[in-house]
Amino acid sequence: MADFTAKDVQALRQSTGAGMMDAKKALVENDGDPEAAAQWLREKGIAKSASRSDRENSEGIVVARVEGATAAVVELKCETDFVAKSDQFGEMAENILTAVLTRGEGAVSESVTELENMKITLKENIDLGQVIRYEASPGAVLDAYVHQQNGRGVNAVLIEIDNGDPEIAHDVALHIASSRPKYLTRDDVPPEVVASERETLENITRNEGKPEQAIDKIVDGRMDGFFRDSALMEQKFVKDEKIAISDLLAESTITRFVQVEIGS
């Protein structure tokens, strides 16, 4: 029996990008010699997958679902549209989503070996992106919306609404997918972002030759426009631009939302 430890296996995995079982087998086959094991993996076409981690993986798939009082979204990233649309890739994303819904975000650790093996098999930089799970508060409604493009999910939204109904939750989720708000309310915009935007608008307004005494008022108006673009509650509803999201919600309250979009 070759003499090596779990740390030796881990070190070989990190240096070659091989999966755990492949790294262990390589050490067994080469009497625990790490250099010989790395060469063995290279000759078998298993090594060097680690170098793929430097390659951009801006393609992929997002999947999301509500099951009872739980909702989750999982982003699985890859390099090409071809892999993103493959059945194997989509099934992996759905399996991870099911595990997260059932056992929590920590369940993604169960898929580490499978993801490493898929990286080797498909010869791409494959990795998990965002993984988010909501558990509804008492009386809250959850919704998950996924926009499909070319046979795969590319834009997913999770939302939780208090004192609302499923139809409103779904309408707001659709709106978020289309309008891409960064914040819930204007009060949620970080002060440094507000200050930076105001400075930019002041410079723009001054460069337009507006009277100095009018600049503050003009910038105030333009800041309102910035907040309408950035804050969900101030956006016009995509299905009826006569009303804002705040009007659509009436007595309901958005507790939280998240948007996960491939390539963003």
KANOR-V807270 format. One record per residue. N is the residue number from 1. RES is the residue in one small letter. SS is DSSP state (helix for helix, strand for strand, loop for the rest). NEAR is the number of other ideal C-beta (glycine too) atoms within 10 Angstrom. D_CENTER is the distance of its C-alpha to the mean C-alpha in whole Angstrom. Layout:
n->[N | N]
res->[RES | RES]
ss->[SS | SS]
near->[NEAR | NEAR]
d_center->[D_CENTER | D_CENTER]
This chain:
n->[1 | 2 | 3 | 4 | 5 | 6 | 7 | 8 | 9 | 10 | 11 | 12 | 13 | 14 | 15 | 16 | 17 | 18 | 19 | 20 | 21 | 22 | 23 | 24 | 25 | 26 | 27 | 28 | 29 | 30 | 31 | 32 | 33 | 34 | 35 | 36 | 37 | 38 | 39 | 40 | 41 | 42 | 43 | 44 | 45 | 46 | 47 | 48 | 49 | 50 | 51 | 52 | 53 | 54 | 55 | 56 | 57 | 58 | 59 | 60 | 61 | 62 | 63 | 64 | 65 | 66 | 67 | 68 | 69 | 70 | 71 | 72 | 73 | 74 | 75 | 76 | 77 | 78 | 79 | 80 | 81 | 82 | 83 | 84 | 85 | 86 | 87 | 88 | 89 | 90 | 91 | 92 | 93 | 94 | 95 | 96 | 97 | 98 | 99 | 100 | 101 | 102 | 103 | 104 | 105 | 106 | 107 | 108 | 109 | 110 | 111 | 112 | 113 | 114 | 115 | 116 | 117 | 118 | 119 | 120 | 121 | 122 | 123 | 124 | 125 | 126 | 127 | 128 | 129 | 130 | 131 | 132 | 133 | 134 | 135 | 136 | 137 | 138 | 139 | 140 | 141 | 142 | 143 | 144 | 145 | 146 | 147 | 148 | 149 | 150 | 151 | 152 | 153 | 154 | 155 | 156 | 157 | 158 | 159 | 160 | 161 | 162 | 163 | 164 | 165 | 166 | 167 | 168 | 169 | 170 | 171 | 172 | 173 | 174 | 175 | 176 | 177 | 178 | 179 | 180 | 181 | 182 | 183 | 184 | 185 | 186 | 187 | 188 | 189 | 190 | 191 | 192 | 193 | 194 | 195 | 196 | 197 | 198 | 199 | 200 | 201 | 202 | 203 | 204 | 205 | 206 | 207 | 208 | 209 | 210 | 211 | 212 | 213 | 214 | 215 | 216 | 217 | 218 | 219 | 220 | 221 | 222 | 223 | 224 | 225 | 226 | 227 | 228 | 229 | 230 | 231 | 232 | 233 | 234 | 235 | 236 | 237 | 238 | 239 | 240 | 241 | 242 | 243 | 244 | 245 | 246 | 247 | 248 | 249 | 250 | 251 | 252 | 253 | 254 | 255 | 256 | 257 | 258 | 259 | 260 | 261 | 262 | 263 | 264]
res->[m | a | d | f | t | a | k | d | v | q | a | l | r | q | s | t | g | a | g | m | m | d | a | k | k | a | l | v | e | n | d | g | d | p | e | a | a | a | q | w | l | r | e | k | g | i | a | k | s | a | s | r | s | d | r | e | n | s | e | g | i | v | v | a | r | v | e | g | a | t | a | a | v | v | e | l | k | c | e | t | d | f | v | a | k | s | d | q | f | g | e | m | a | e | n | i | l | t | a | v | l | t | r | g | e | g | a | v | s | e | s | v | t | e | l | e | n | m | k | i | t | l | k | e | n | i | d | l | g | q | v | i | r | y | e | a | s | p | g | a | v | l | d | a | y | v | h | q | q | n | g | r | g | v | n | a | v | l | i | e | i | d | n | g | d | p | e | i | a | h | d | v | a | l | h | i | a | s | s | r | p | k | y | l | t | r | d | d | v | p | p | e | v | v | a | s | e | r | e | t | l | e | n | i | t | r | n | e | g | k | p | e | q | a | i | d | k | i | v | d | g | r | m | d | g | f | f | r | d | s | a | l | m | e | q | k | f | v | k | d | e | k | i | a | i | s | d | l | l | a | e | s | t | i | t | r | f | v | q | v | e | i | g | s]
ss->[loop | loop | loop | loop | loop | helix | helix | helix | helix | helix | helix | helix | helix | helix | helix | helix | loop | loop | loop | helix | helix | helix | helix | helix | helix | helix | helix | helix | helix | loop | loop | loop | loop | helix | helix | helix | helix | helix | helix | helix | helix | helix | helix | loop | loop | loop | loop | loop | helix | helix | helix | helix | helix | helix | loop | loop | loop | loop | strand | strand | strand | strand | strand | strand | strand | strand | strand | loop | loop | strand | strand | strand | strand | strand | strand | strand | strand | strand | loop | loop | helix | helix | helix | helix | loop | loop | helix | helix | helix | helix | helix | helix | helix | helix | helix | helix | helix | helix | helix | helix | helix | helix | helix | loop | helix | helix | helix | helix | helix | helix | helix | helix | helix | helix | helix | helix | helix | helix | helix | helix | helix | helix | loop | loop | loop | loop | strand | strand | strand | strand | strand | strand | strand | strand | strand | loop | loop | loop | loop | strand | strand | strand | strand | strand | strand | strand | strand | strand | strand | loop | loop | strand | strand | strand | strand | strand | strand | strand | strand | strand | strand | strand | loop | loop | loop | helix | helix | helix | helix | helix | helix | helix | helix | helix | helix | helix | helix | helix | helix | loop | loop | loop | strand | loop | loop | helix | helix | helix | loop | loop | helix | helix | helix | helix | helix | helix | helix | helix | helix | helix | helix | helix | helix | helix | helix | helix | helix | loop | loop | loop | loop | helix | helix | helix | helix | helix | helix | helix | helix | helix | helix | helix | helix | helix | helix | helix | helix | helix | helix | helix | strand | helix | helix | helix | loop | strand | strand | loop | loop | strand | strand | strand | strand | strand | helix | helix | helix | helix | helix | loop | loop | loop | strand | strand | strand | strand | strand | strand | strand | strand | strand | loop | loop | loop]
near->[6 | 14 | 8 | 20 | 10 | 9 | 8 | 18 | 21 | 12 | 15 | 24 | 19 | 11 | 17 | 25 | 21 | 30 | 23 | 16 | 12 | 25 | 28 | 19 | 18 | 28 | 24 | 13 | 15 | 18 | 12 | 16 | 16 | 18 | 10 | 14 | 29 | 22 | 15 | 20 | 28 | 14 | 9 | 13 | 10 | 20 | 23 | 16 | 24 | 16 | 11 | 18 | 12 | 7 | 10 | 8 | 19 | 12 | 21 | 25 | 27 | 25 | 24 | 24 | 18 | 19 | 13 | 9 | 13 | 16 | 22 | 28 | 26 | 31 | 23 | 29 | 21 | 24 | 19 | 14 | 15 | 12 | 20 | 25 | 16 | 17 | 7 | 10 | 22 | 17 | 10 | 21 | 21 | 15 | 15 | 23 | 24 | 16 | 19 | 24 | 19 | 11 | 12 | 14 | 13 | 11 | 18 | 17 | 9 | 13 | 19 | 12 | 13 | 13 | 16 | 21 | 18 | 20 | 21 | 21 | 12 | 19 | 14 | 22 | 18 | 26 | 15 | 17 | 16 | 14 | 19 | 17 | 18 | 21 | 13 | 17 | 13 | 6 | 9 | 20 | 22 | 23 | 24 | 21 | 23 | 19 | 15 | 10 | 11 | 8 | 11 | 20 | 25 | 20 | 21 | 28 | 26 | 24 | 29 | 21 | 25 | 16 | 13 | 23 | 11 | 12 | 10 | 19 | 24 | 17 | 22 | 25 | 23 | 18 | 22 | 25 | 18 | 13 | 15 | 16 | 20 | 12 | 16 | 18 | 15 | 16 | 9 | 13 | 17 | 9 | 7 | 8 | 13 | 15 | 10 | 11 | 17 | 16 | 11 | 13 | 19 | 17 | 12 | 13 | 20 | 14 | 8 | 9 | 6 | 15 | 9 | 8 | 7 | 10 | 16 | 11 | 11 | 17 | 22 | 11 | 10 | 16 | 16 | 12 | 11 | 19 | 18 | 15 | 13 | 20 | 20 | 23 | 21 | 20 | 21 | 16 | 19 | 15 | 11 | 11 | 9 | 7 | 11 | 16 | 22 | 15 | 12 | 17 | 21 | 10 | 7 | 17 | 14 | 21 | 17 | 13 | 19 | 16 | 21 | 22 | 16 | 23 | 9 | 11]
d_center->[44 | 42 | 42 | 38 | 36 | 32 | 31 | 33 | 31 | 28 | 29 | 30 | 26 | 25 | 28 | 27 | 24 | 26 | 25 | 26 | 29 | 30 | 30 | 32 | 34 | 35 | 36 | 39 | 40 | 41 | 42 | 39 | 40 | 36 | 37 | 39 | 36 | 34 | 36 | 36 | 33 | 33 | 36 | 34 | 31 | 29 | 28 | 27 | 23 | 22 | 23 | 20 | 18 | 19 | 18 | 15 | 13 | 11 | 12 | 10 | 10 | 7 | 10 | 11 | 14 | 17 | 19 | 22 | 21 | 18 | 14 | 11 | 8 | 7 | 5 | 8 | 9 | 13 | 15 | 17 | 17 | 20 | 18 | 15 | 17 | 19 | 20 | 20 | 16 | 15 | 17 | 16 | 12 | 15 | 16 | 14 | 13 | 16 | 17 | 14 | 16 | 19 | 19 | 16 | 13 | 16 | 16 | 14 | 17 | 19 | 17 | 18 | 21 | 20 | 17 | 19 | 22 | 20 | 19 | 23 | 24 | 22 | 22 | 19 | 16 | 14 | 11 | 9 | 5 | 3 | 6 | 8 | 12 | 14 | 18 | 20 | 23 | 26 | 27 | 23 | 22 | 18 | 17 | 14 | 14 | 12 | 14 | 15 | 16 | 19 | 18 | 15 | 12 | 10 | 9 | 8 | 10 | 11 | 14 | 17 | 21 | 24 | 27 | 26 | 26 | 23 | 24 | 24 | 20 | 19 | 21 | 19 | 16 | 17 | 18 | 15 | 13 | 16 | 17 | 13 | 15 | 14 | 16 | 18 | 21 | 23 | 24 | 20 | 20 | 21 | 25 | 24 | 22 | 25 | 28 | 26 | 26 | 29 | 31 | 29 | 31 | 34 | 34 | 34 | 36 | 39 | 39 | 39 | 43 | 42 | 45 | 44 | 45 | 42 | 39 | 38 | 38 | 37 | 34 | 34 | 33 | 31 | 29 | 29 | 27 | 24 | 24 | 24 | 21 | 19 | 20 | 19 | 22 | 24 | 23 | 25 | 24 | 23 | 26 | 28 | 28 | 31 | 29 | 27 | 24 | 26 | 29 | 27 | 26 | 30 | 30 | 26 | 24 | 20 | 19 | 15 | 13 | 9 | 7 | 4 | 6 | 7 | 9 | 9]
